[in-house]
Amino acid sequence: MDAWTEAYLYAAARADHVRWTILPRLEAGENVLCERYLDSSLAYQGFGRGLGVEEVRSLNAYAVGTVVPDRTFYLRLDQDERERRARELGAPPDRIEAVGAGFMRRVEEGFEVLARLESGRIEVLDASLPARDLARLVVGRMRDLQYTREADG
């Protein structure tokens, strides 16, 4: 698949997800946690595919409108550990992972750059922590964010 086609498809799926899932929940006053969102496209398509961050951001602006995350949790995990976990699961690489280590390195570098540029919004977490501990950490950070918003509200 062409890199721009991939970027447009992810943006279209994101637009649908925002319209039918995220916005109704936000309008109801709920917190929303997504596995992947705008920053993933910036890292995967902008950096990994080499399309450019601002170009991918502009494309996704139509998809997300003003629905930008208050916080992104970047779960940092080194390449060796990612590969070890994949082998342990016995799952074949998906379409994205199958592109190779160079691509994944560019994606990782992209997340690192984004985290530096937007350090107030993108929080780097150690994904080598046990899953239960990592989940508790994310939930705790979301609660902190919720209380901060309520205090500002």
N, C-alpha and C positions, 0 to 999 in steps of 0.2 A: 504494500500500500504506500502511496506517495505520502511524504511527511505532512504536506499541507492538508491533504485529505484527512489524515489522522487527526490533525489539529481541529479541523472543522467538525469532524464527527464528535470529538470530545466536547467541543463547545456546544454543539447542538444537544447532546445528552445532558450537559450541565444546565442549559437553558430550561429544558424540560424538568429537570430535578428541582431547580429553583422555583419554577412556577407552580408545580404540583405538590412538592414535598416541603421545601424549605420555607418559602414565604408564608404558607398557611400556618405553619408552626410558629414562626416568628410573630406573626400577627396575633396568634393566640397567647403570646407571652412565654412561649416555651424556649428552652435552650436547644440548640441543634449542634450535633457533632457529626461531621462527615468524615468518611475514611479518606477521601481524596477530593480536592477542590481546586481552586484557581492556582494556588502555588505549585501544585503537582504539574499542571500544564506548563507553567513557566519553566519548571525544572526539566520535565521530560521532553516537551516539544521545543521550548525556547533554547535551552542549553543542550540537551541530549541530541535532538534532531538538528540543531543548528539554525533554527528558524528565527532566532532573536527574541529576547525577552519582551521588548516593547511591542514588537509585532504580534506576539501571542497574547500579550496583555490587551492590546487594542481589539483583537478578534474576540476575546472573551468578555470585553466590556459590553458587547451587545447581548451576550448570554446571561451575565450576572447582574447587569445594571448596577444598582447601588448596594447589592448584597455581597459585601466583602467581609471576610471573617474578622471578628474581634481578635482572635488568636489562632495561630497555626502551630500545631505541635509537630516539629520535625523530629522523627524518631531516627536518630543517628545510629547506624550499625555498619561496621566495616565490612568490606567485600568478602573477606575470608569467612566471617561469621554468617553472612547472608548465604554464601554457597554451602557452608556446613549444614545450616538449617534446612536448606532446600534438599540436600542429599538425604538428610535424616527423614524428611517427609516422604521422600521417594517420588515426588511430583516432578514431571518433566517441566522444563522452563516454559513459561507462557510466551506469547508472541513478542512482548516487549523484552523480557529477560533474554530471549533467544538472540537478540541483536548482538549481545556480547559484552565483554568486560569494559571495552573502551567506551561504549555508549553509557553503561551504568556508571563509570567514573565521571563522565561529563554531567550526568544527572546529579550525582552526589556533589560534585563541585558547584553545580547550579543551586542546589539547596543551601550549601554553605555560603555562597555569595548572597543569596536572598536573606538568609538568617543574619548576616552582617549588616546588610542594607536596611533591614526592617527589624532590628533587634527588639524593639518595643512590642512588636506584634507576633513575630515568629520566635517561638521558644524551642530550643534544642534540648531534647531529652535523650538519655542513654538507653537505647533499645536493647542493650545486652542485659538489662535488669530482667528478673523473672517476670513473666507476663502479668501475674497478679499484682506485683509491686508497681509495674508500669501503669496498669489500669488504675490503681489507687491514686497514683501521682497525677494522672490526667484528670480524674474526677475531682481531686482536691484543687487542682489549678482552675478547673471550670467553676467550682464553687467560689473560689477567691474572686474570679472574674465577675461572677454573678453578683456577689456582694458589693464589689467595687462599682458596678453599673447601678445597682440599687441606691447606693450612697450618693452617686452623682445625679441620679434621676430626679 
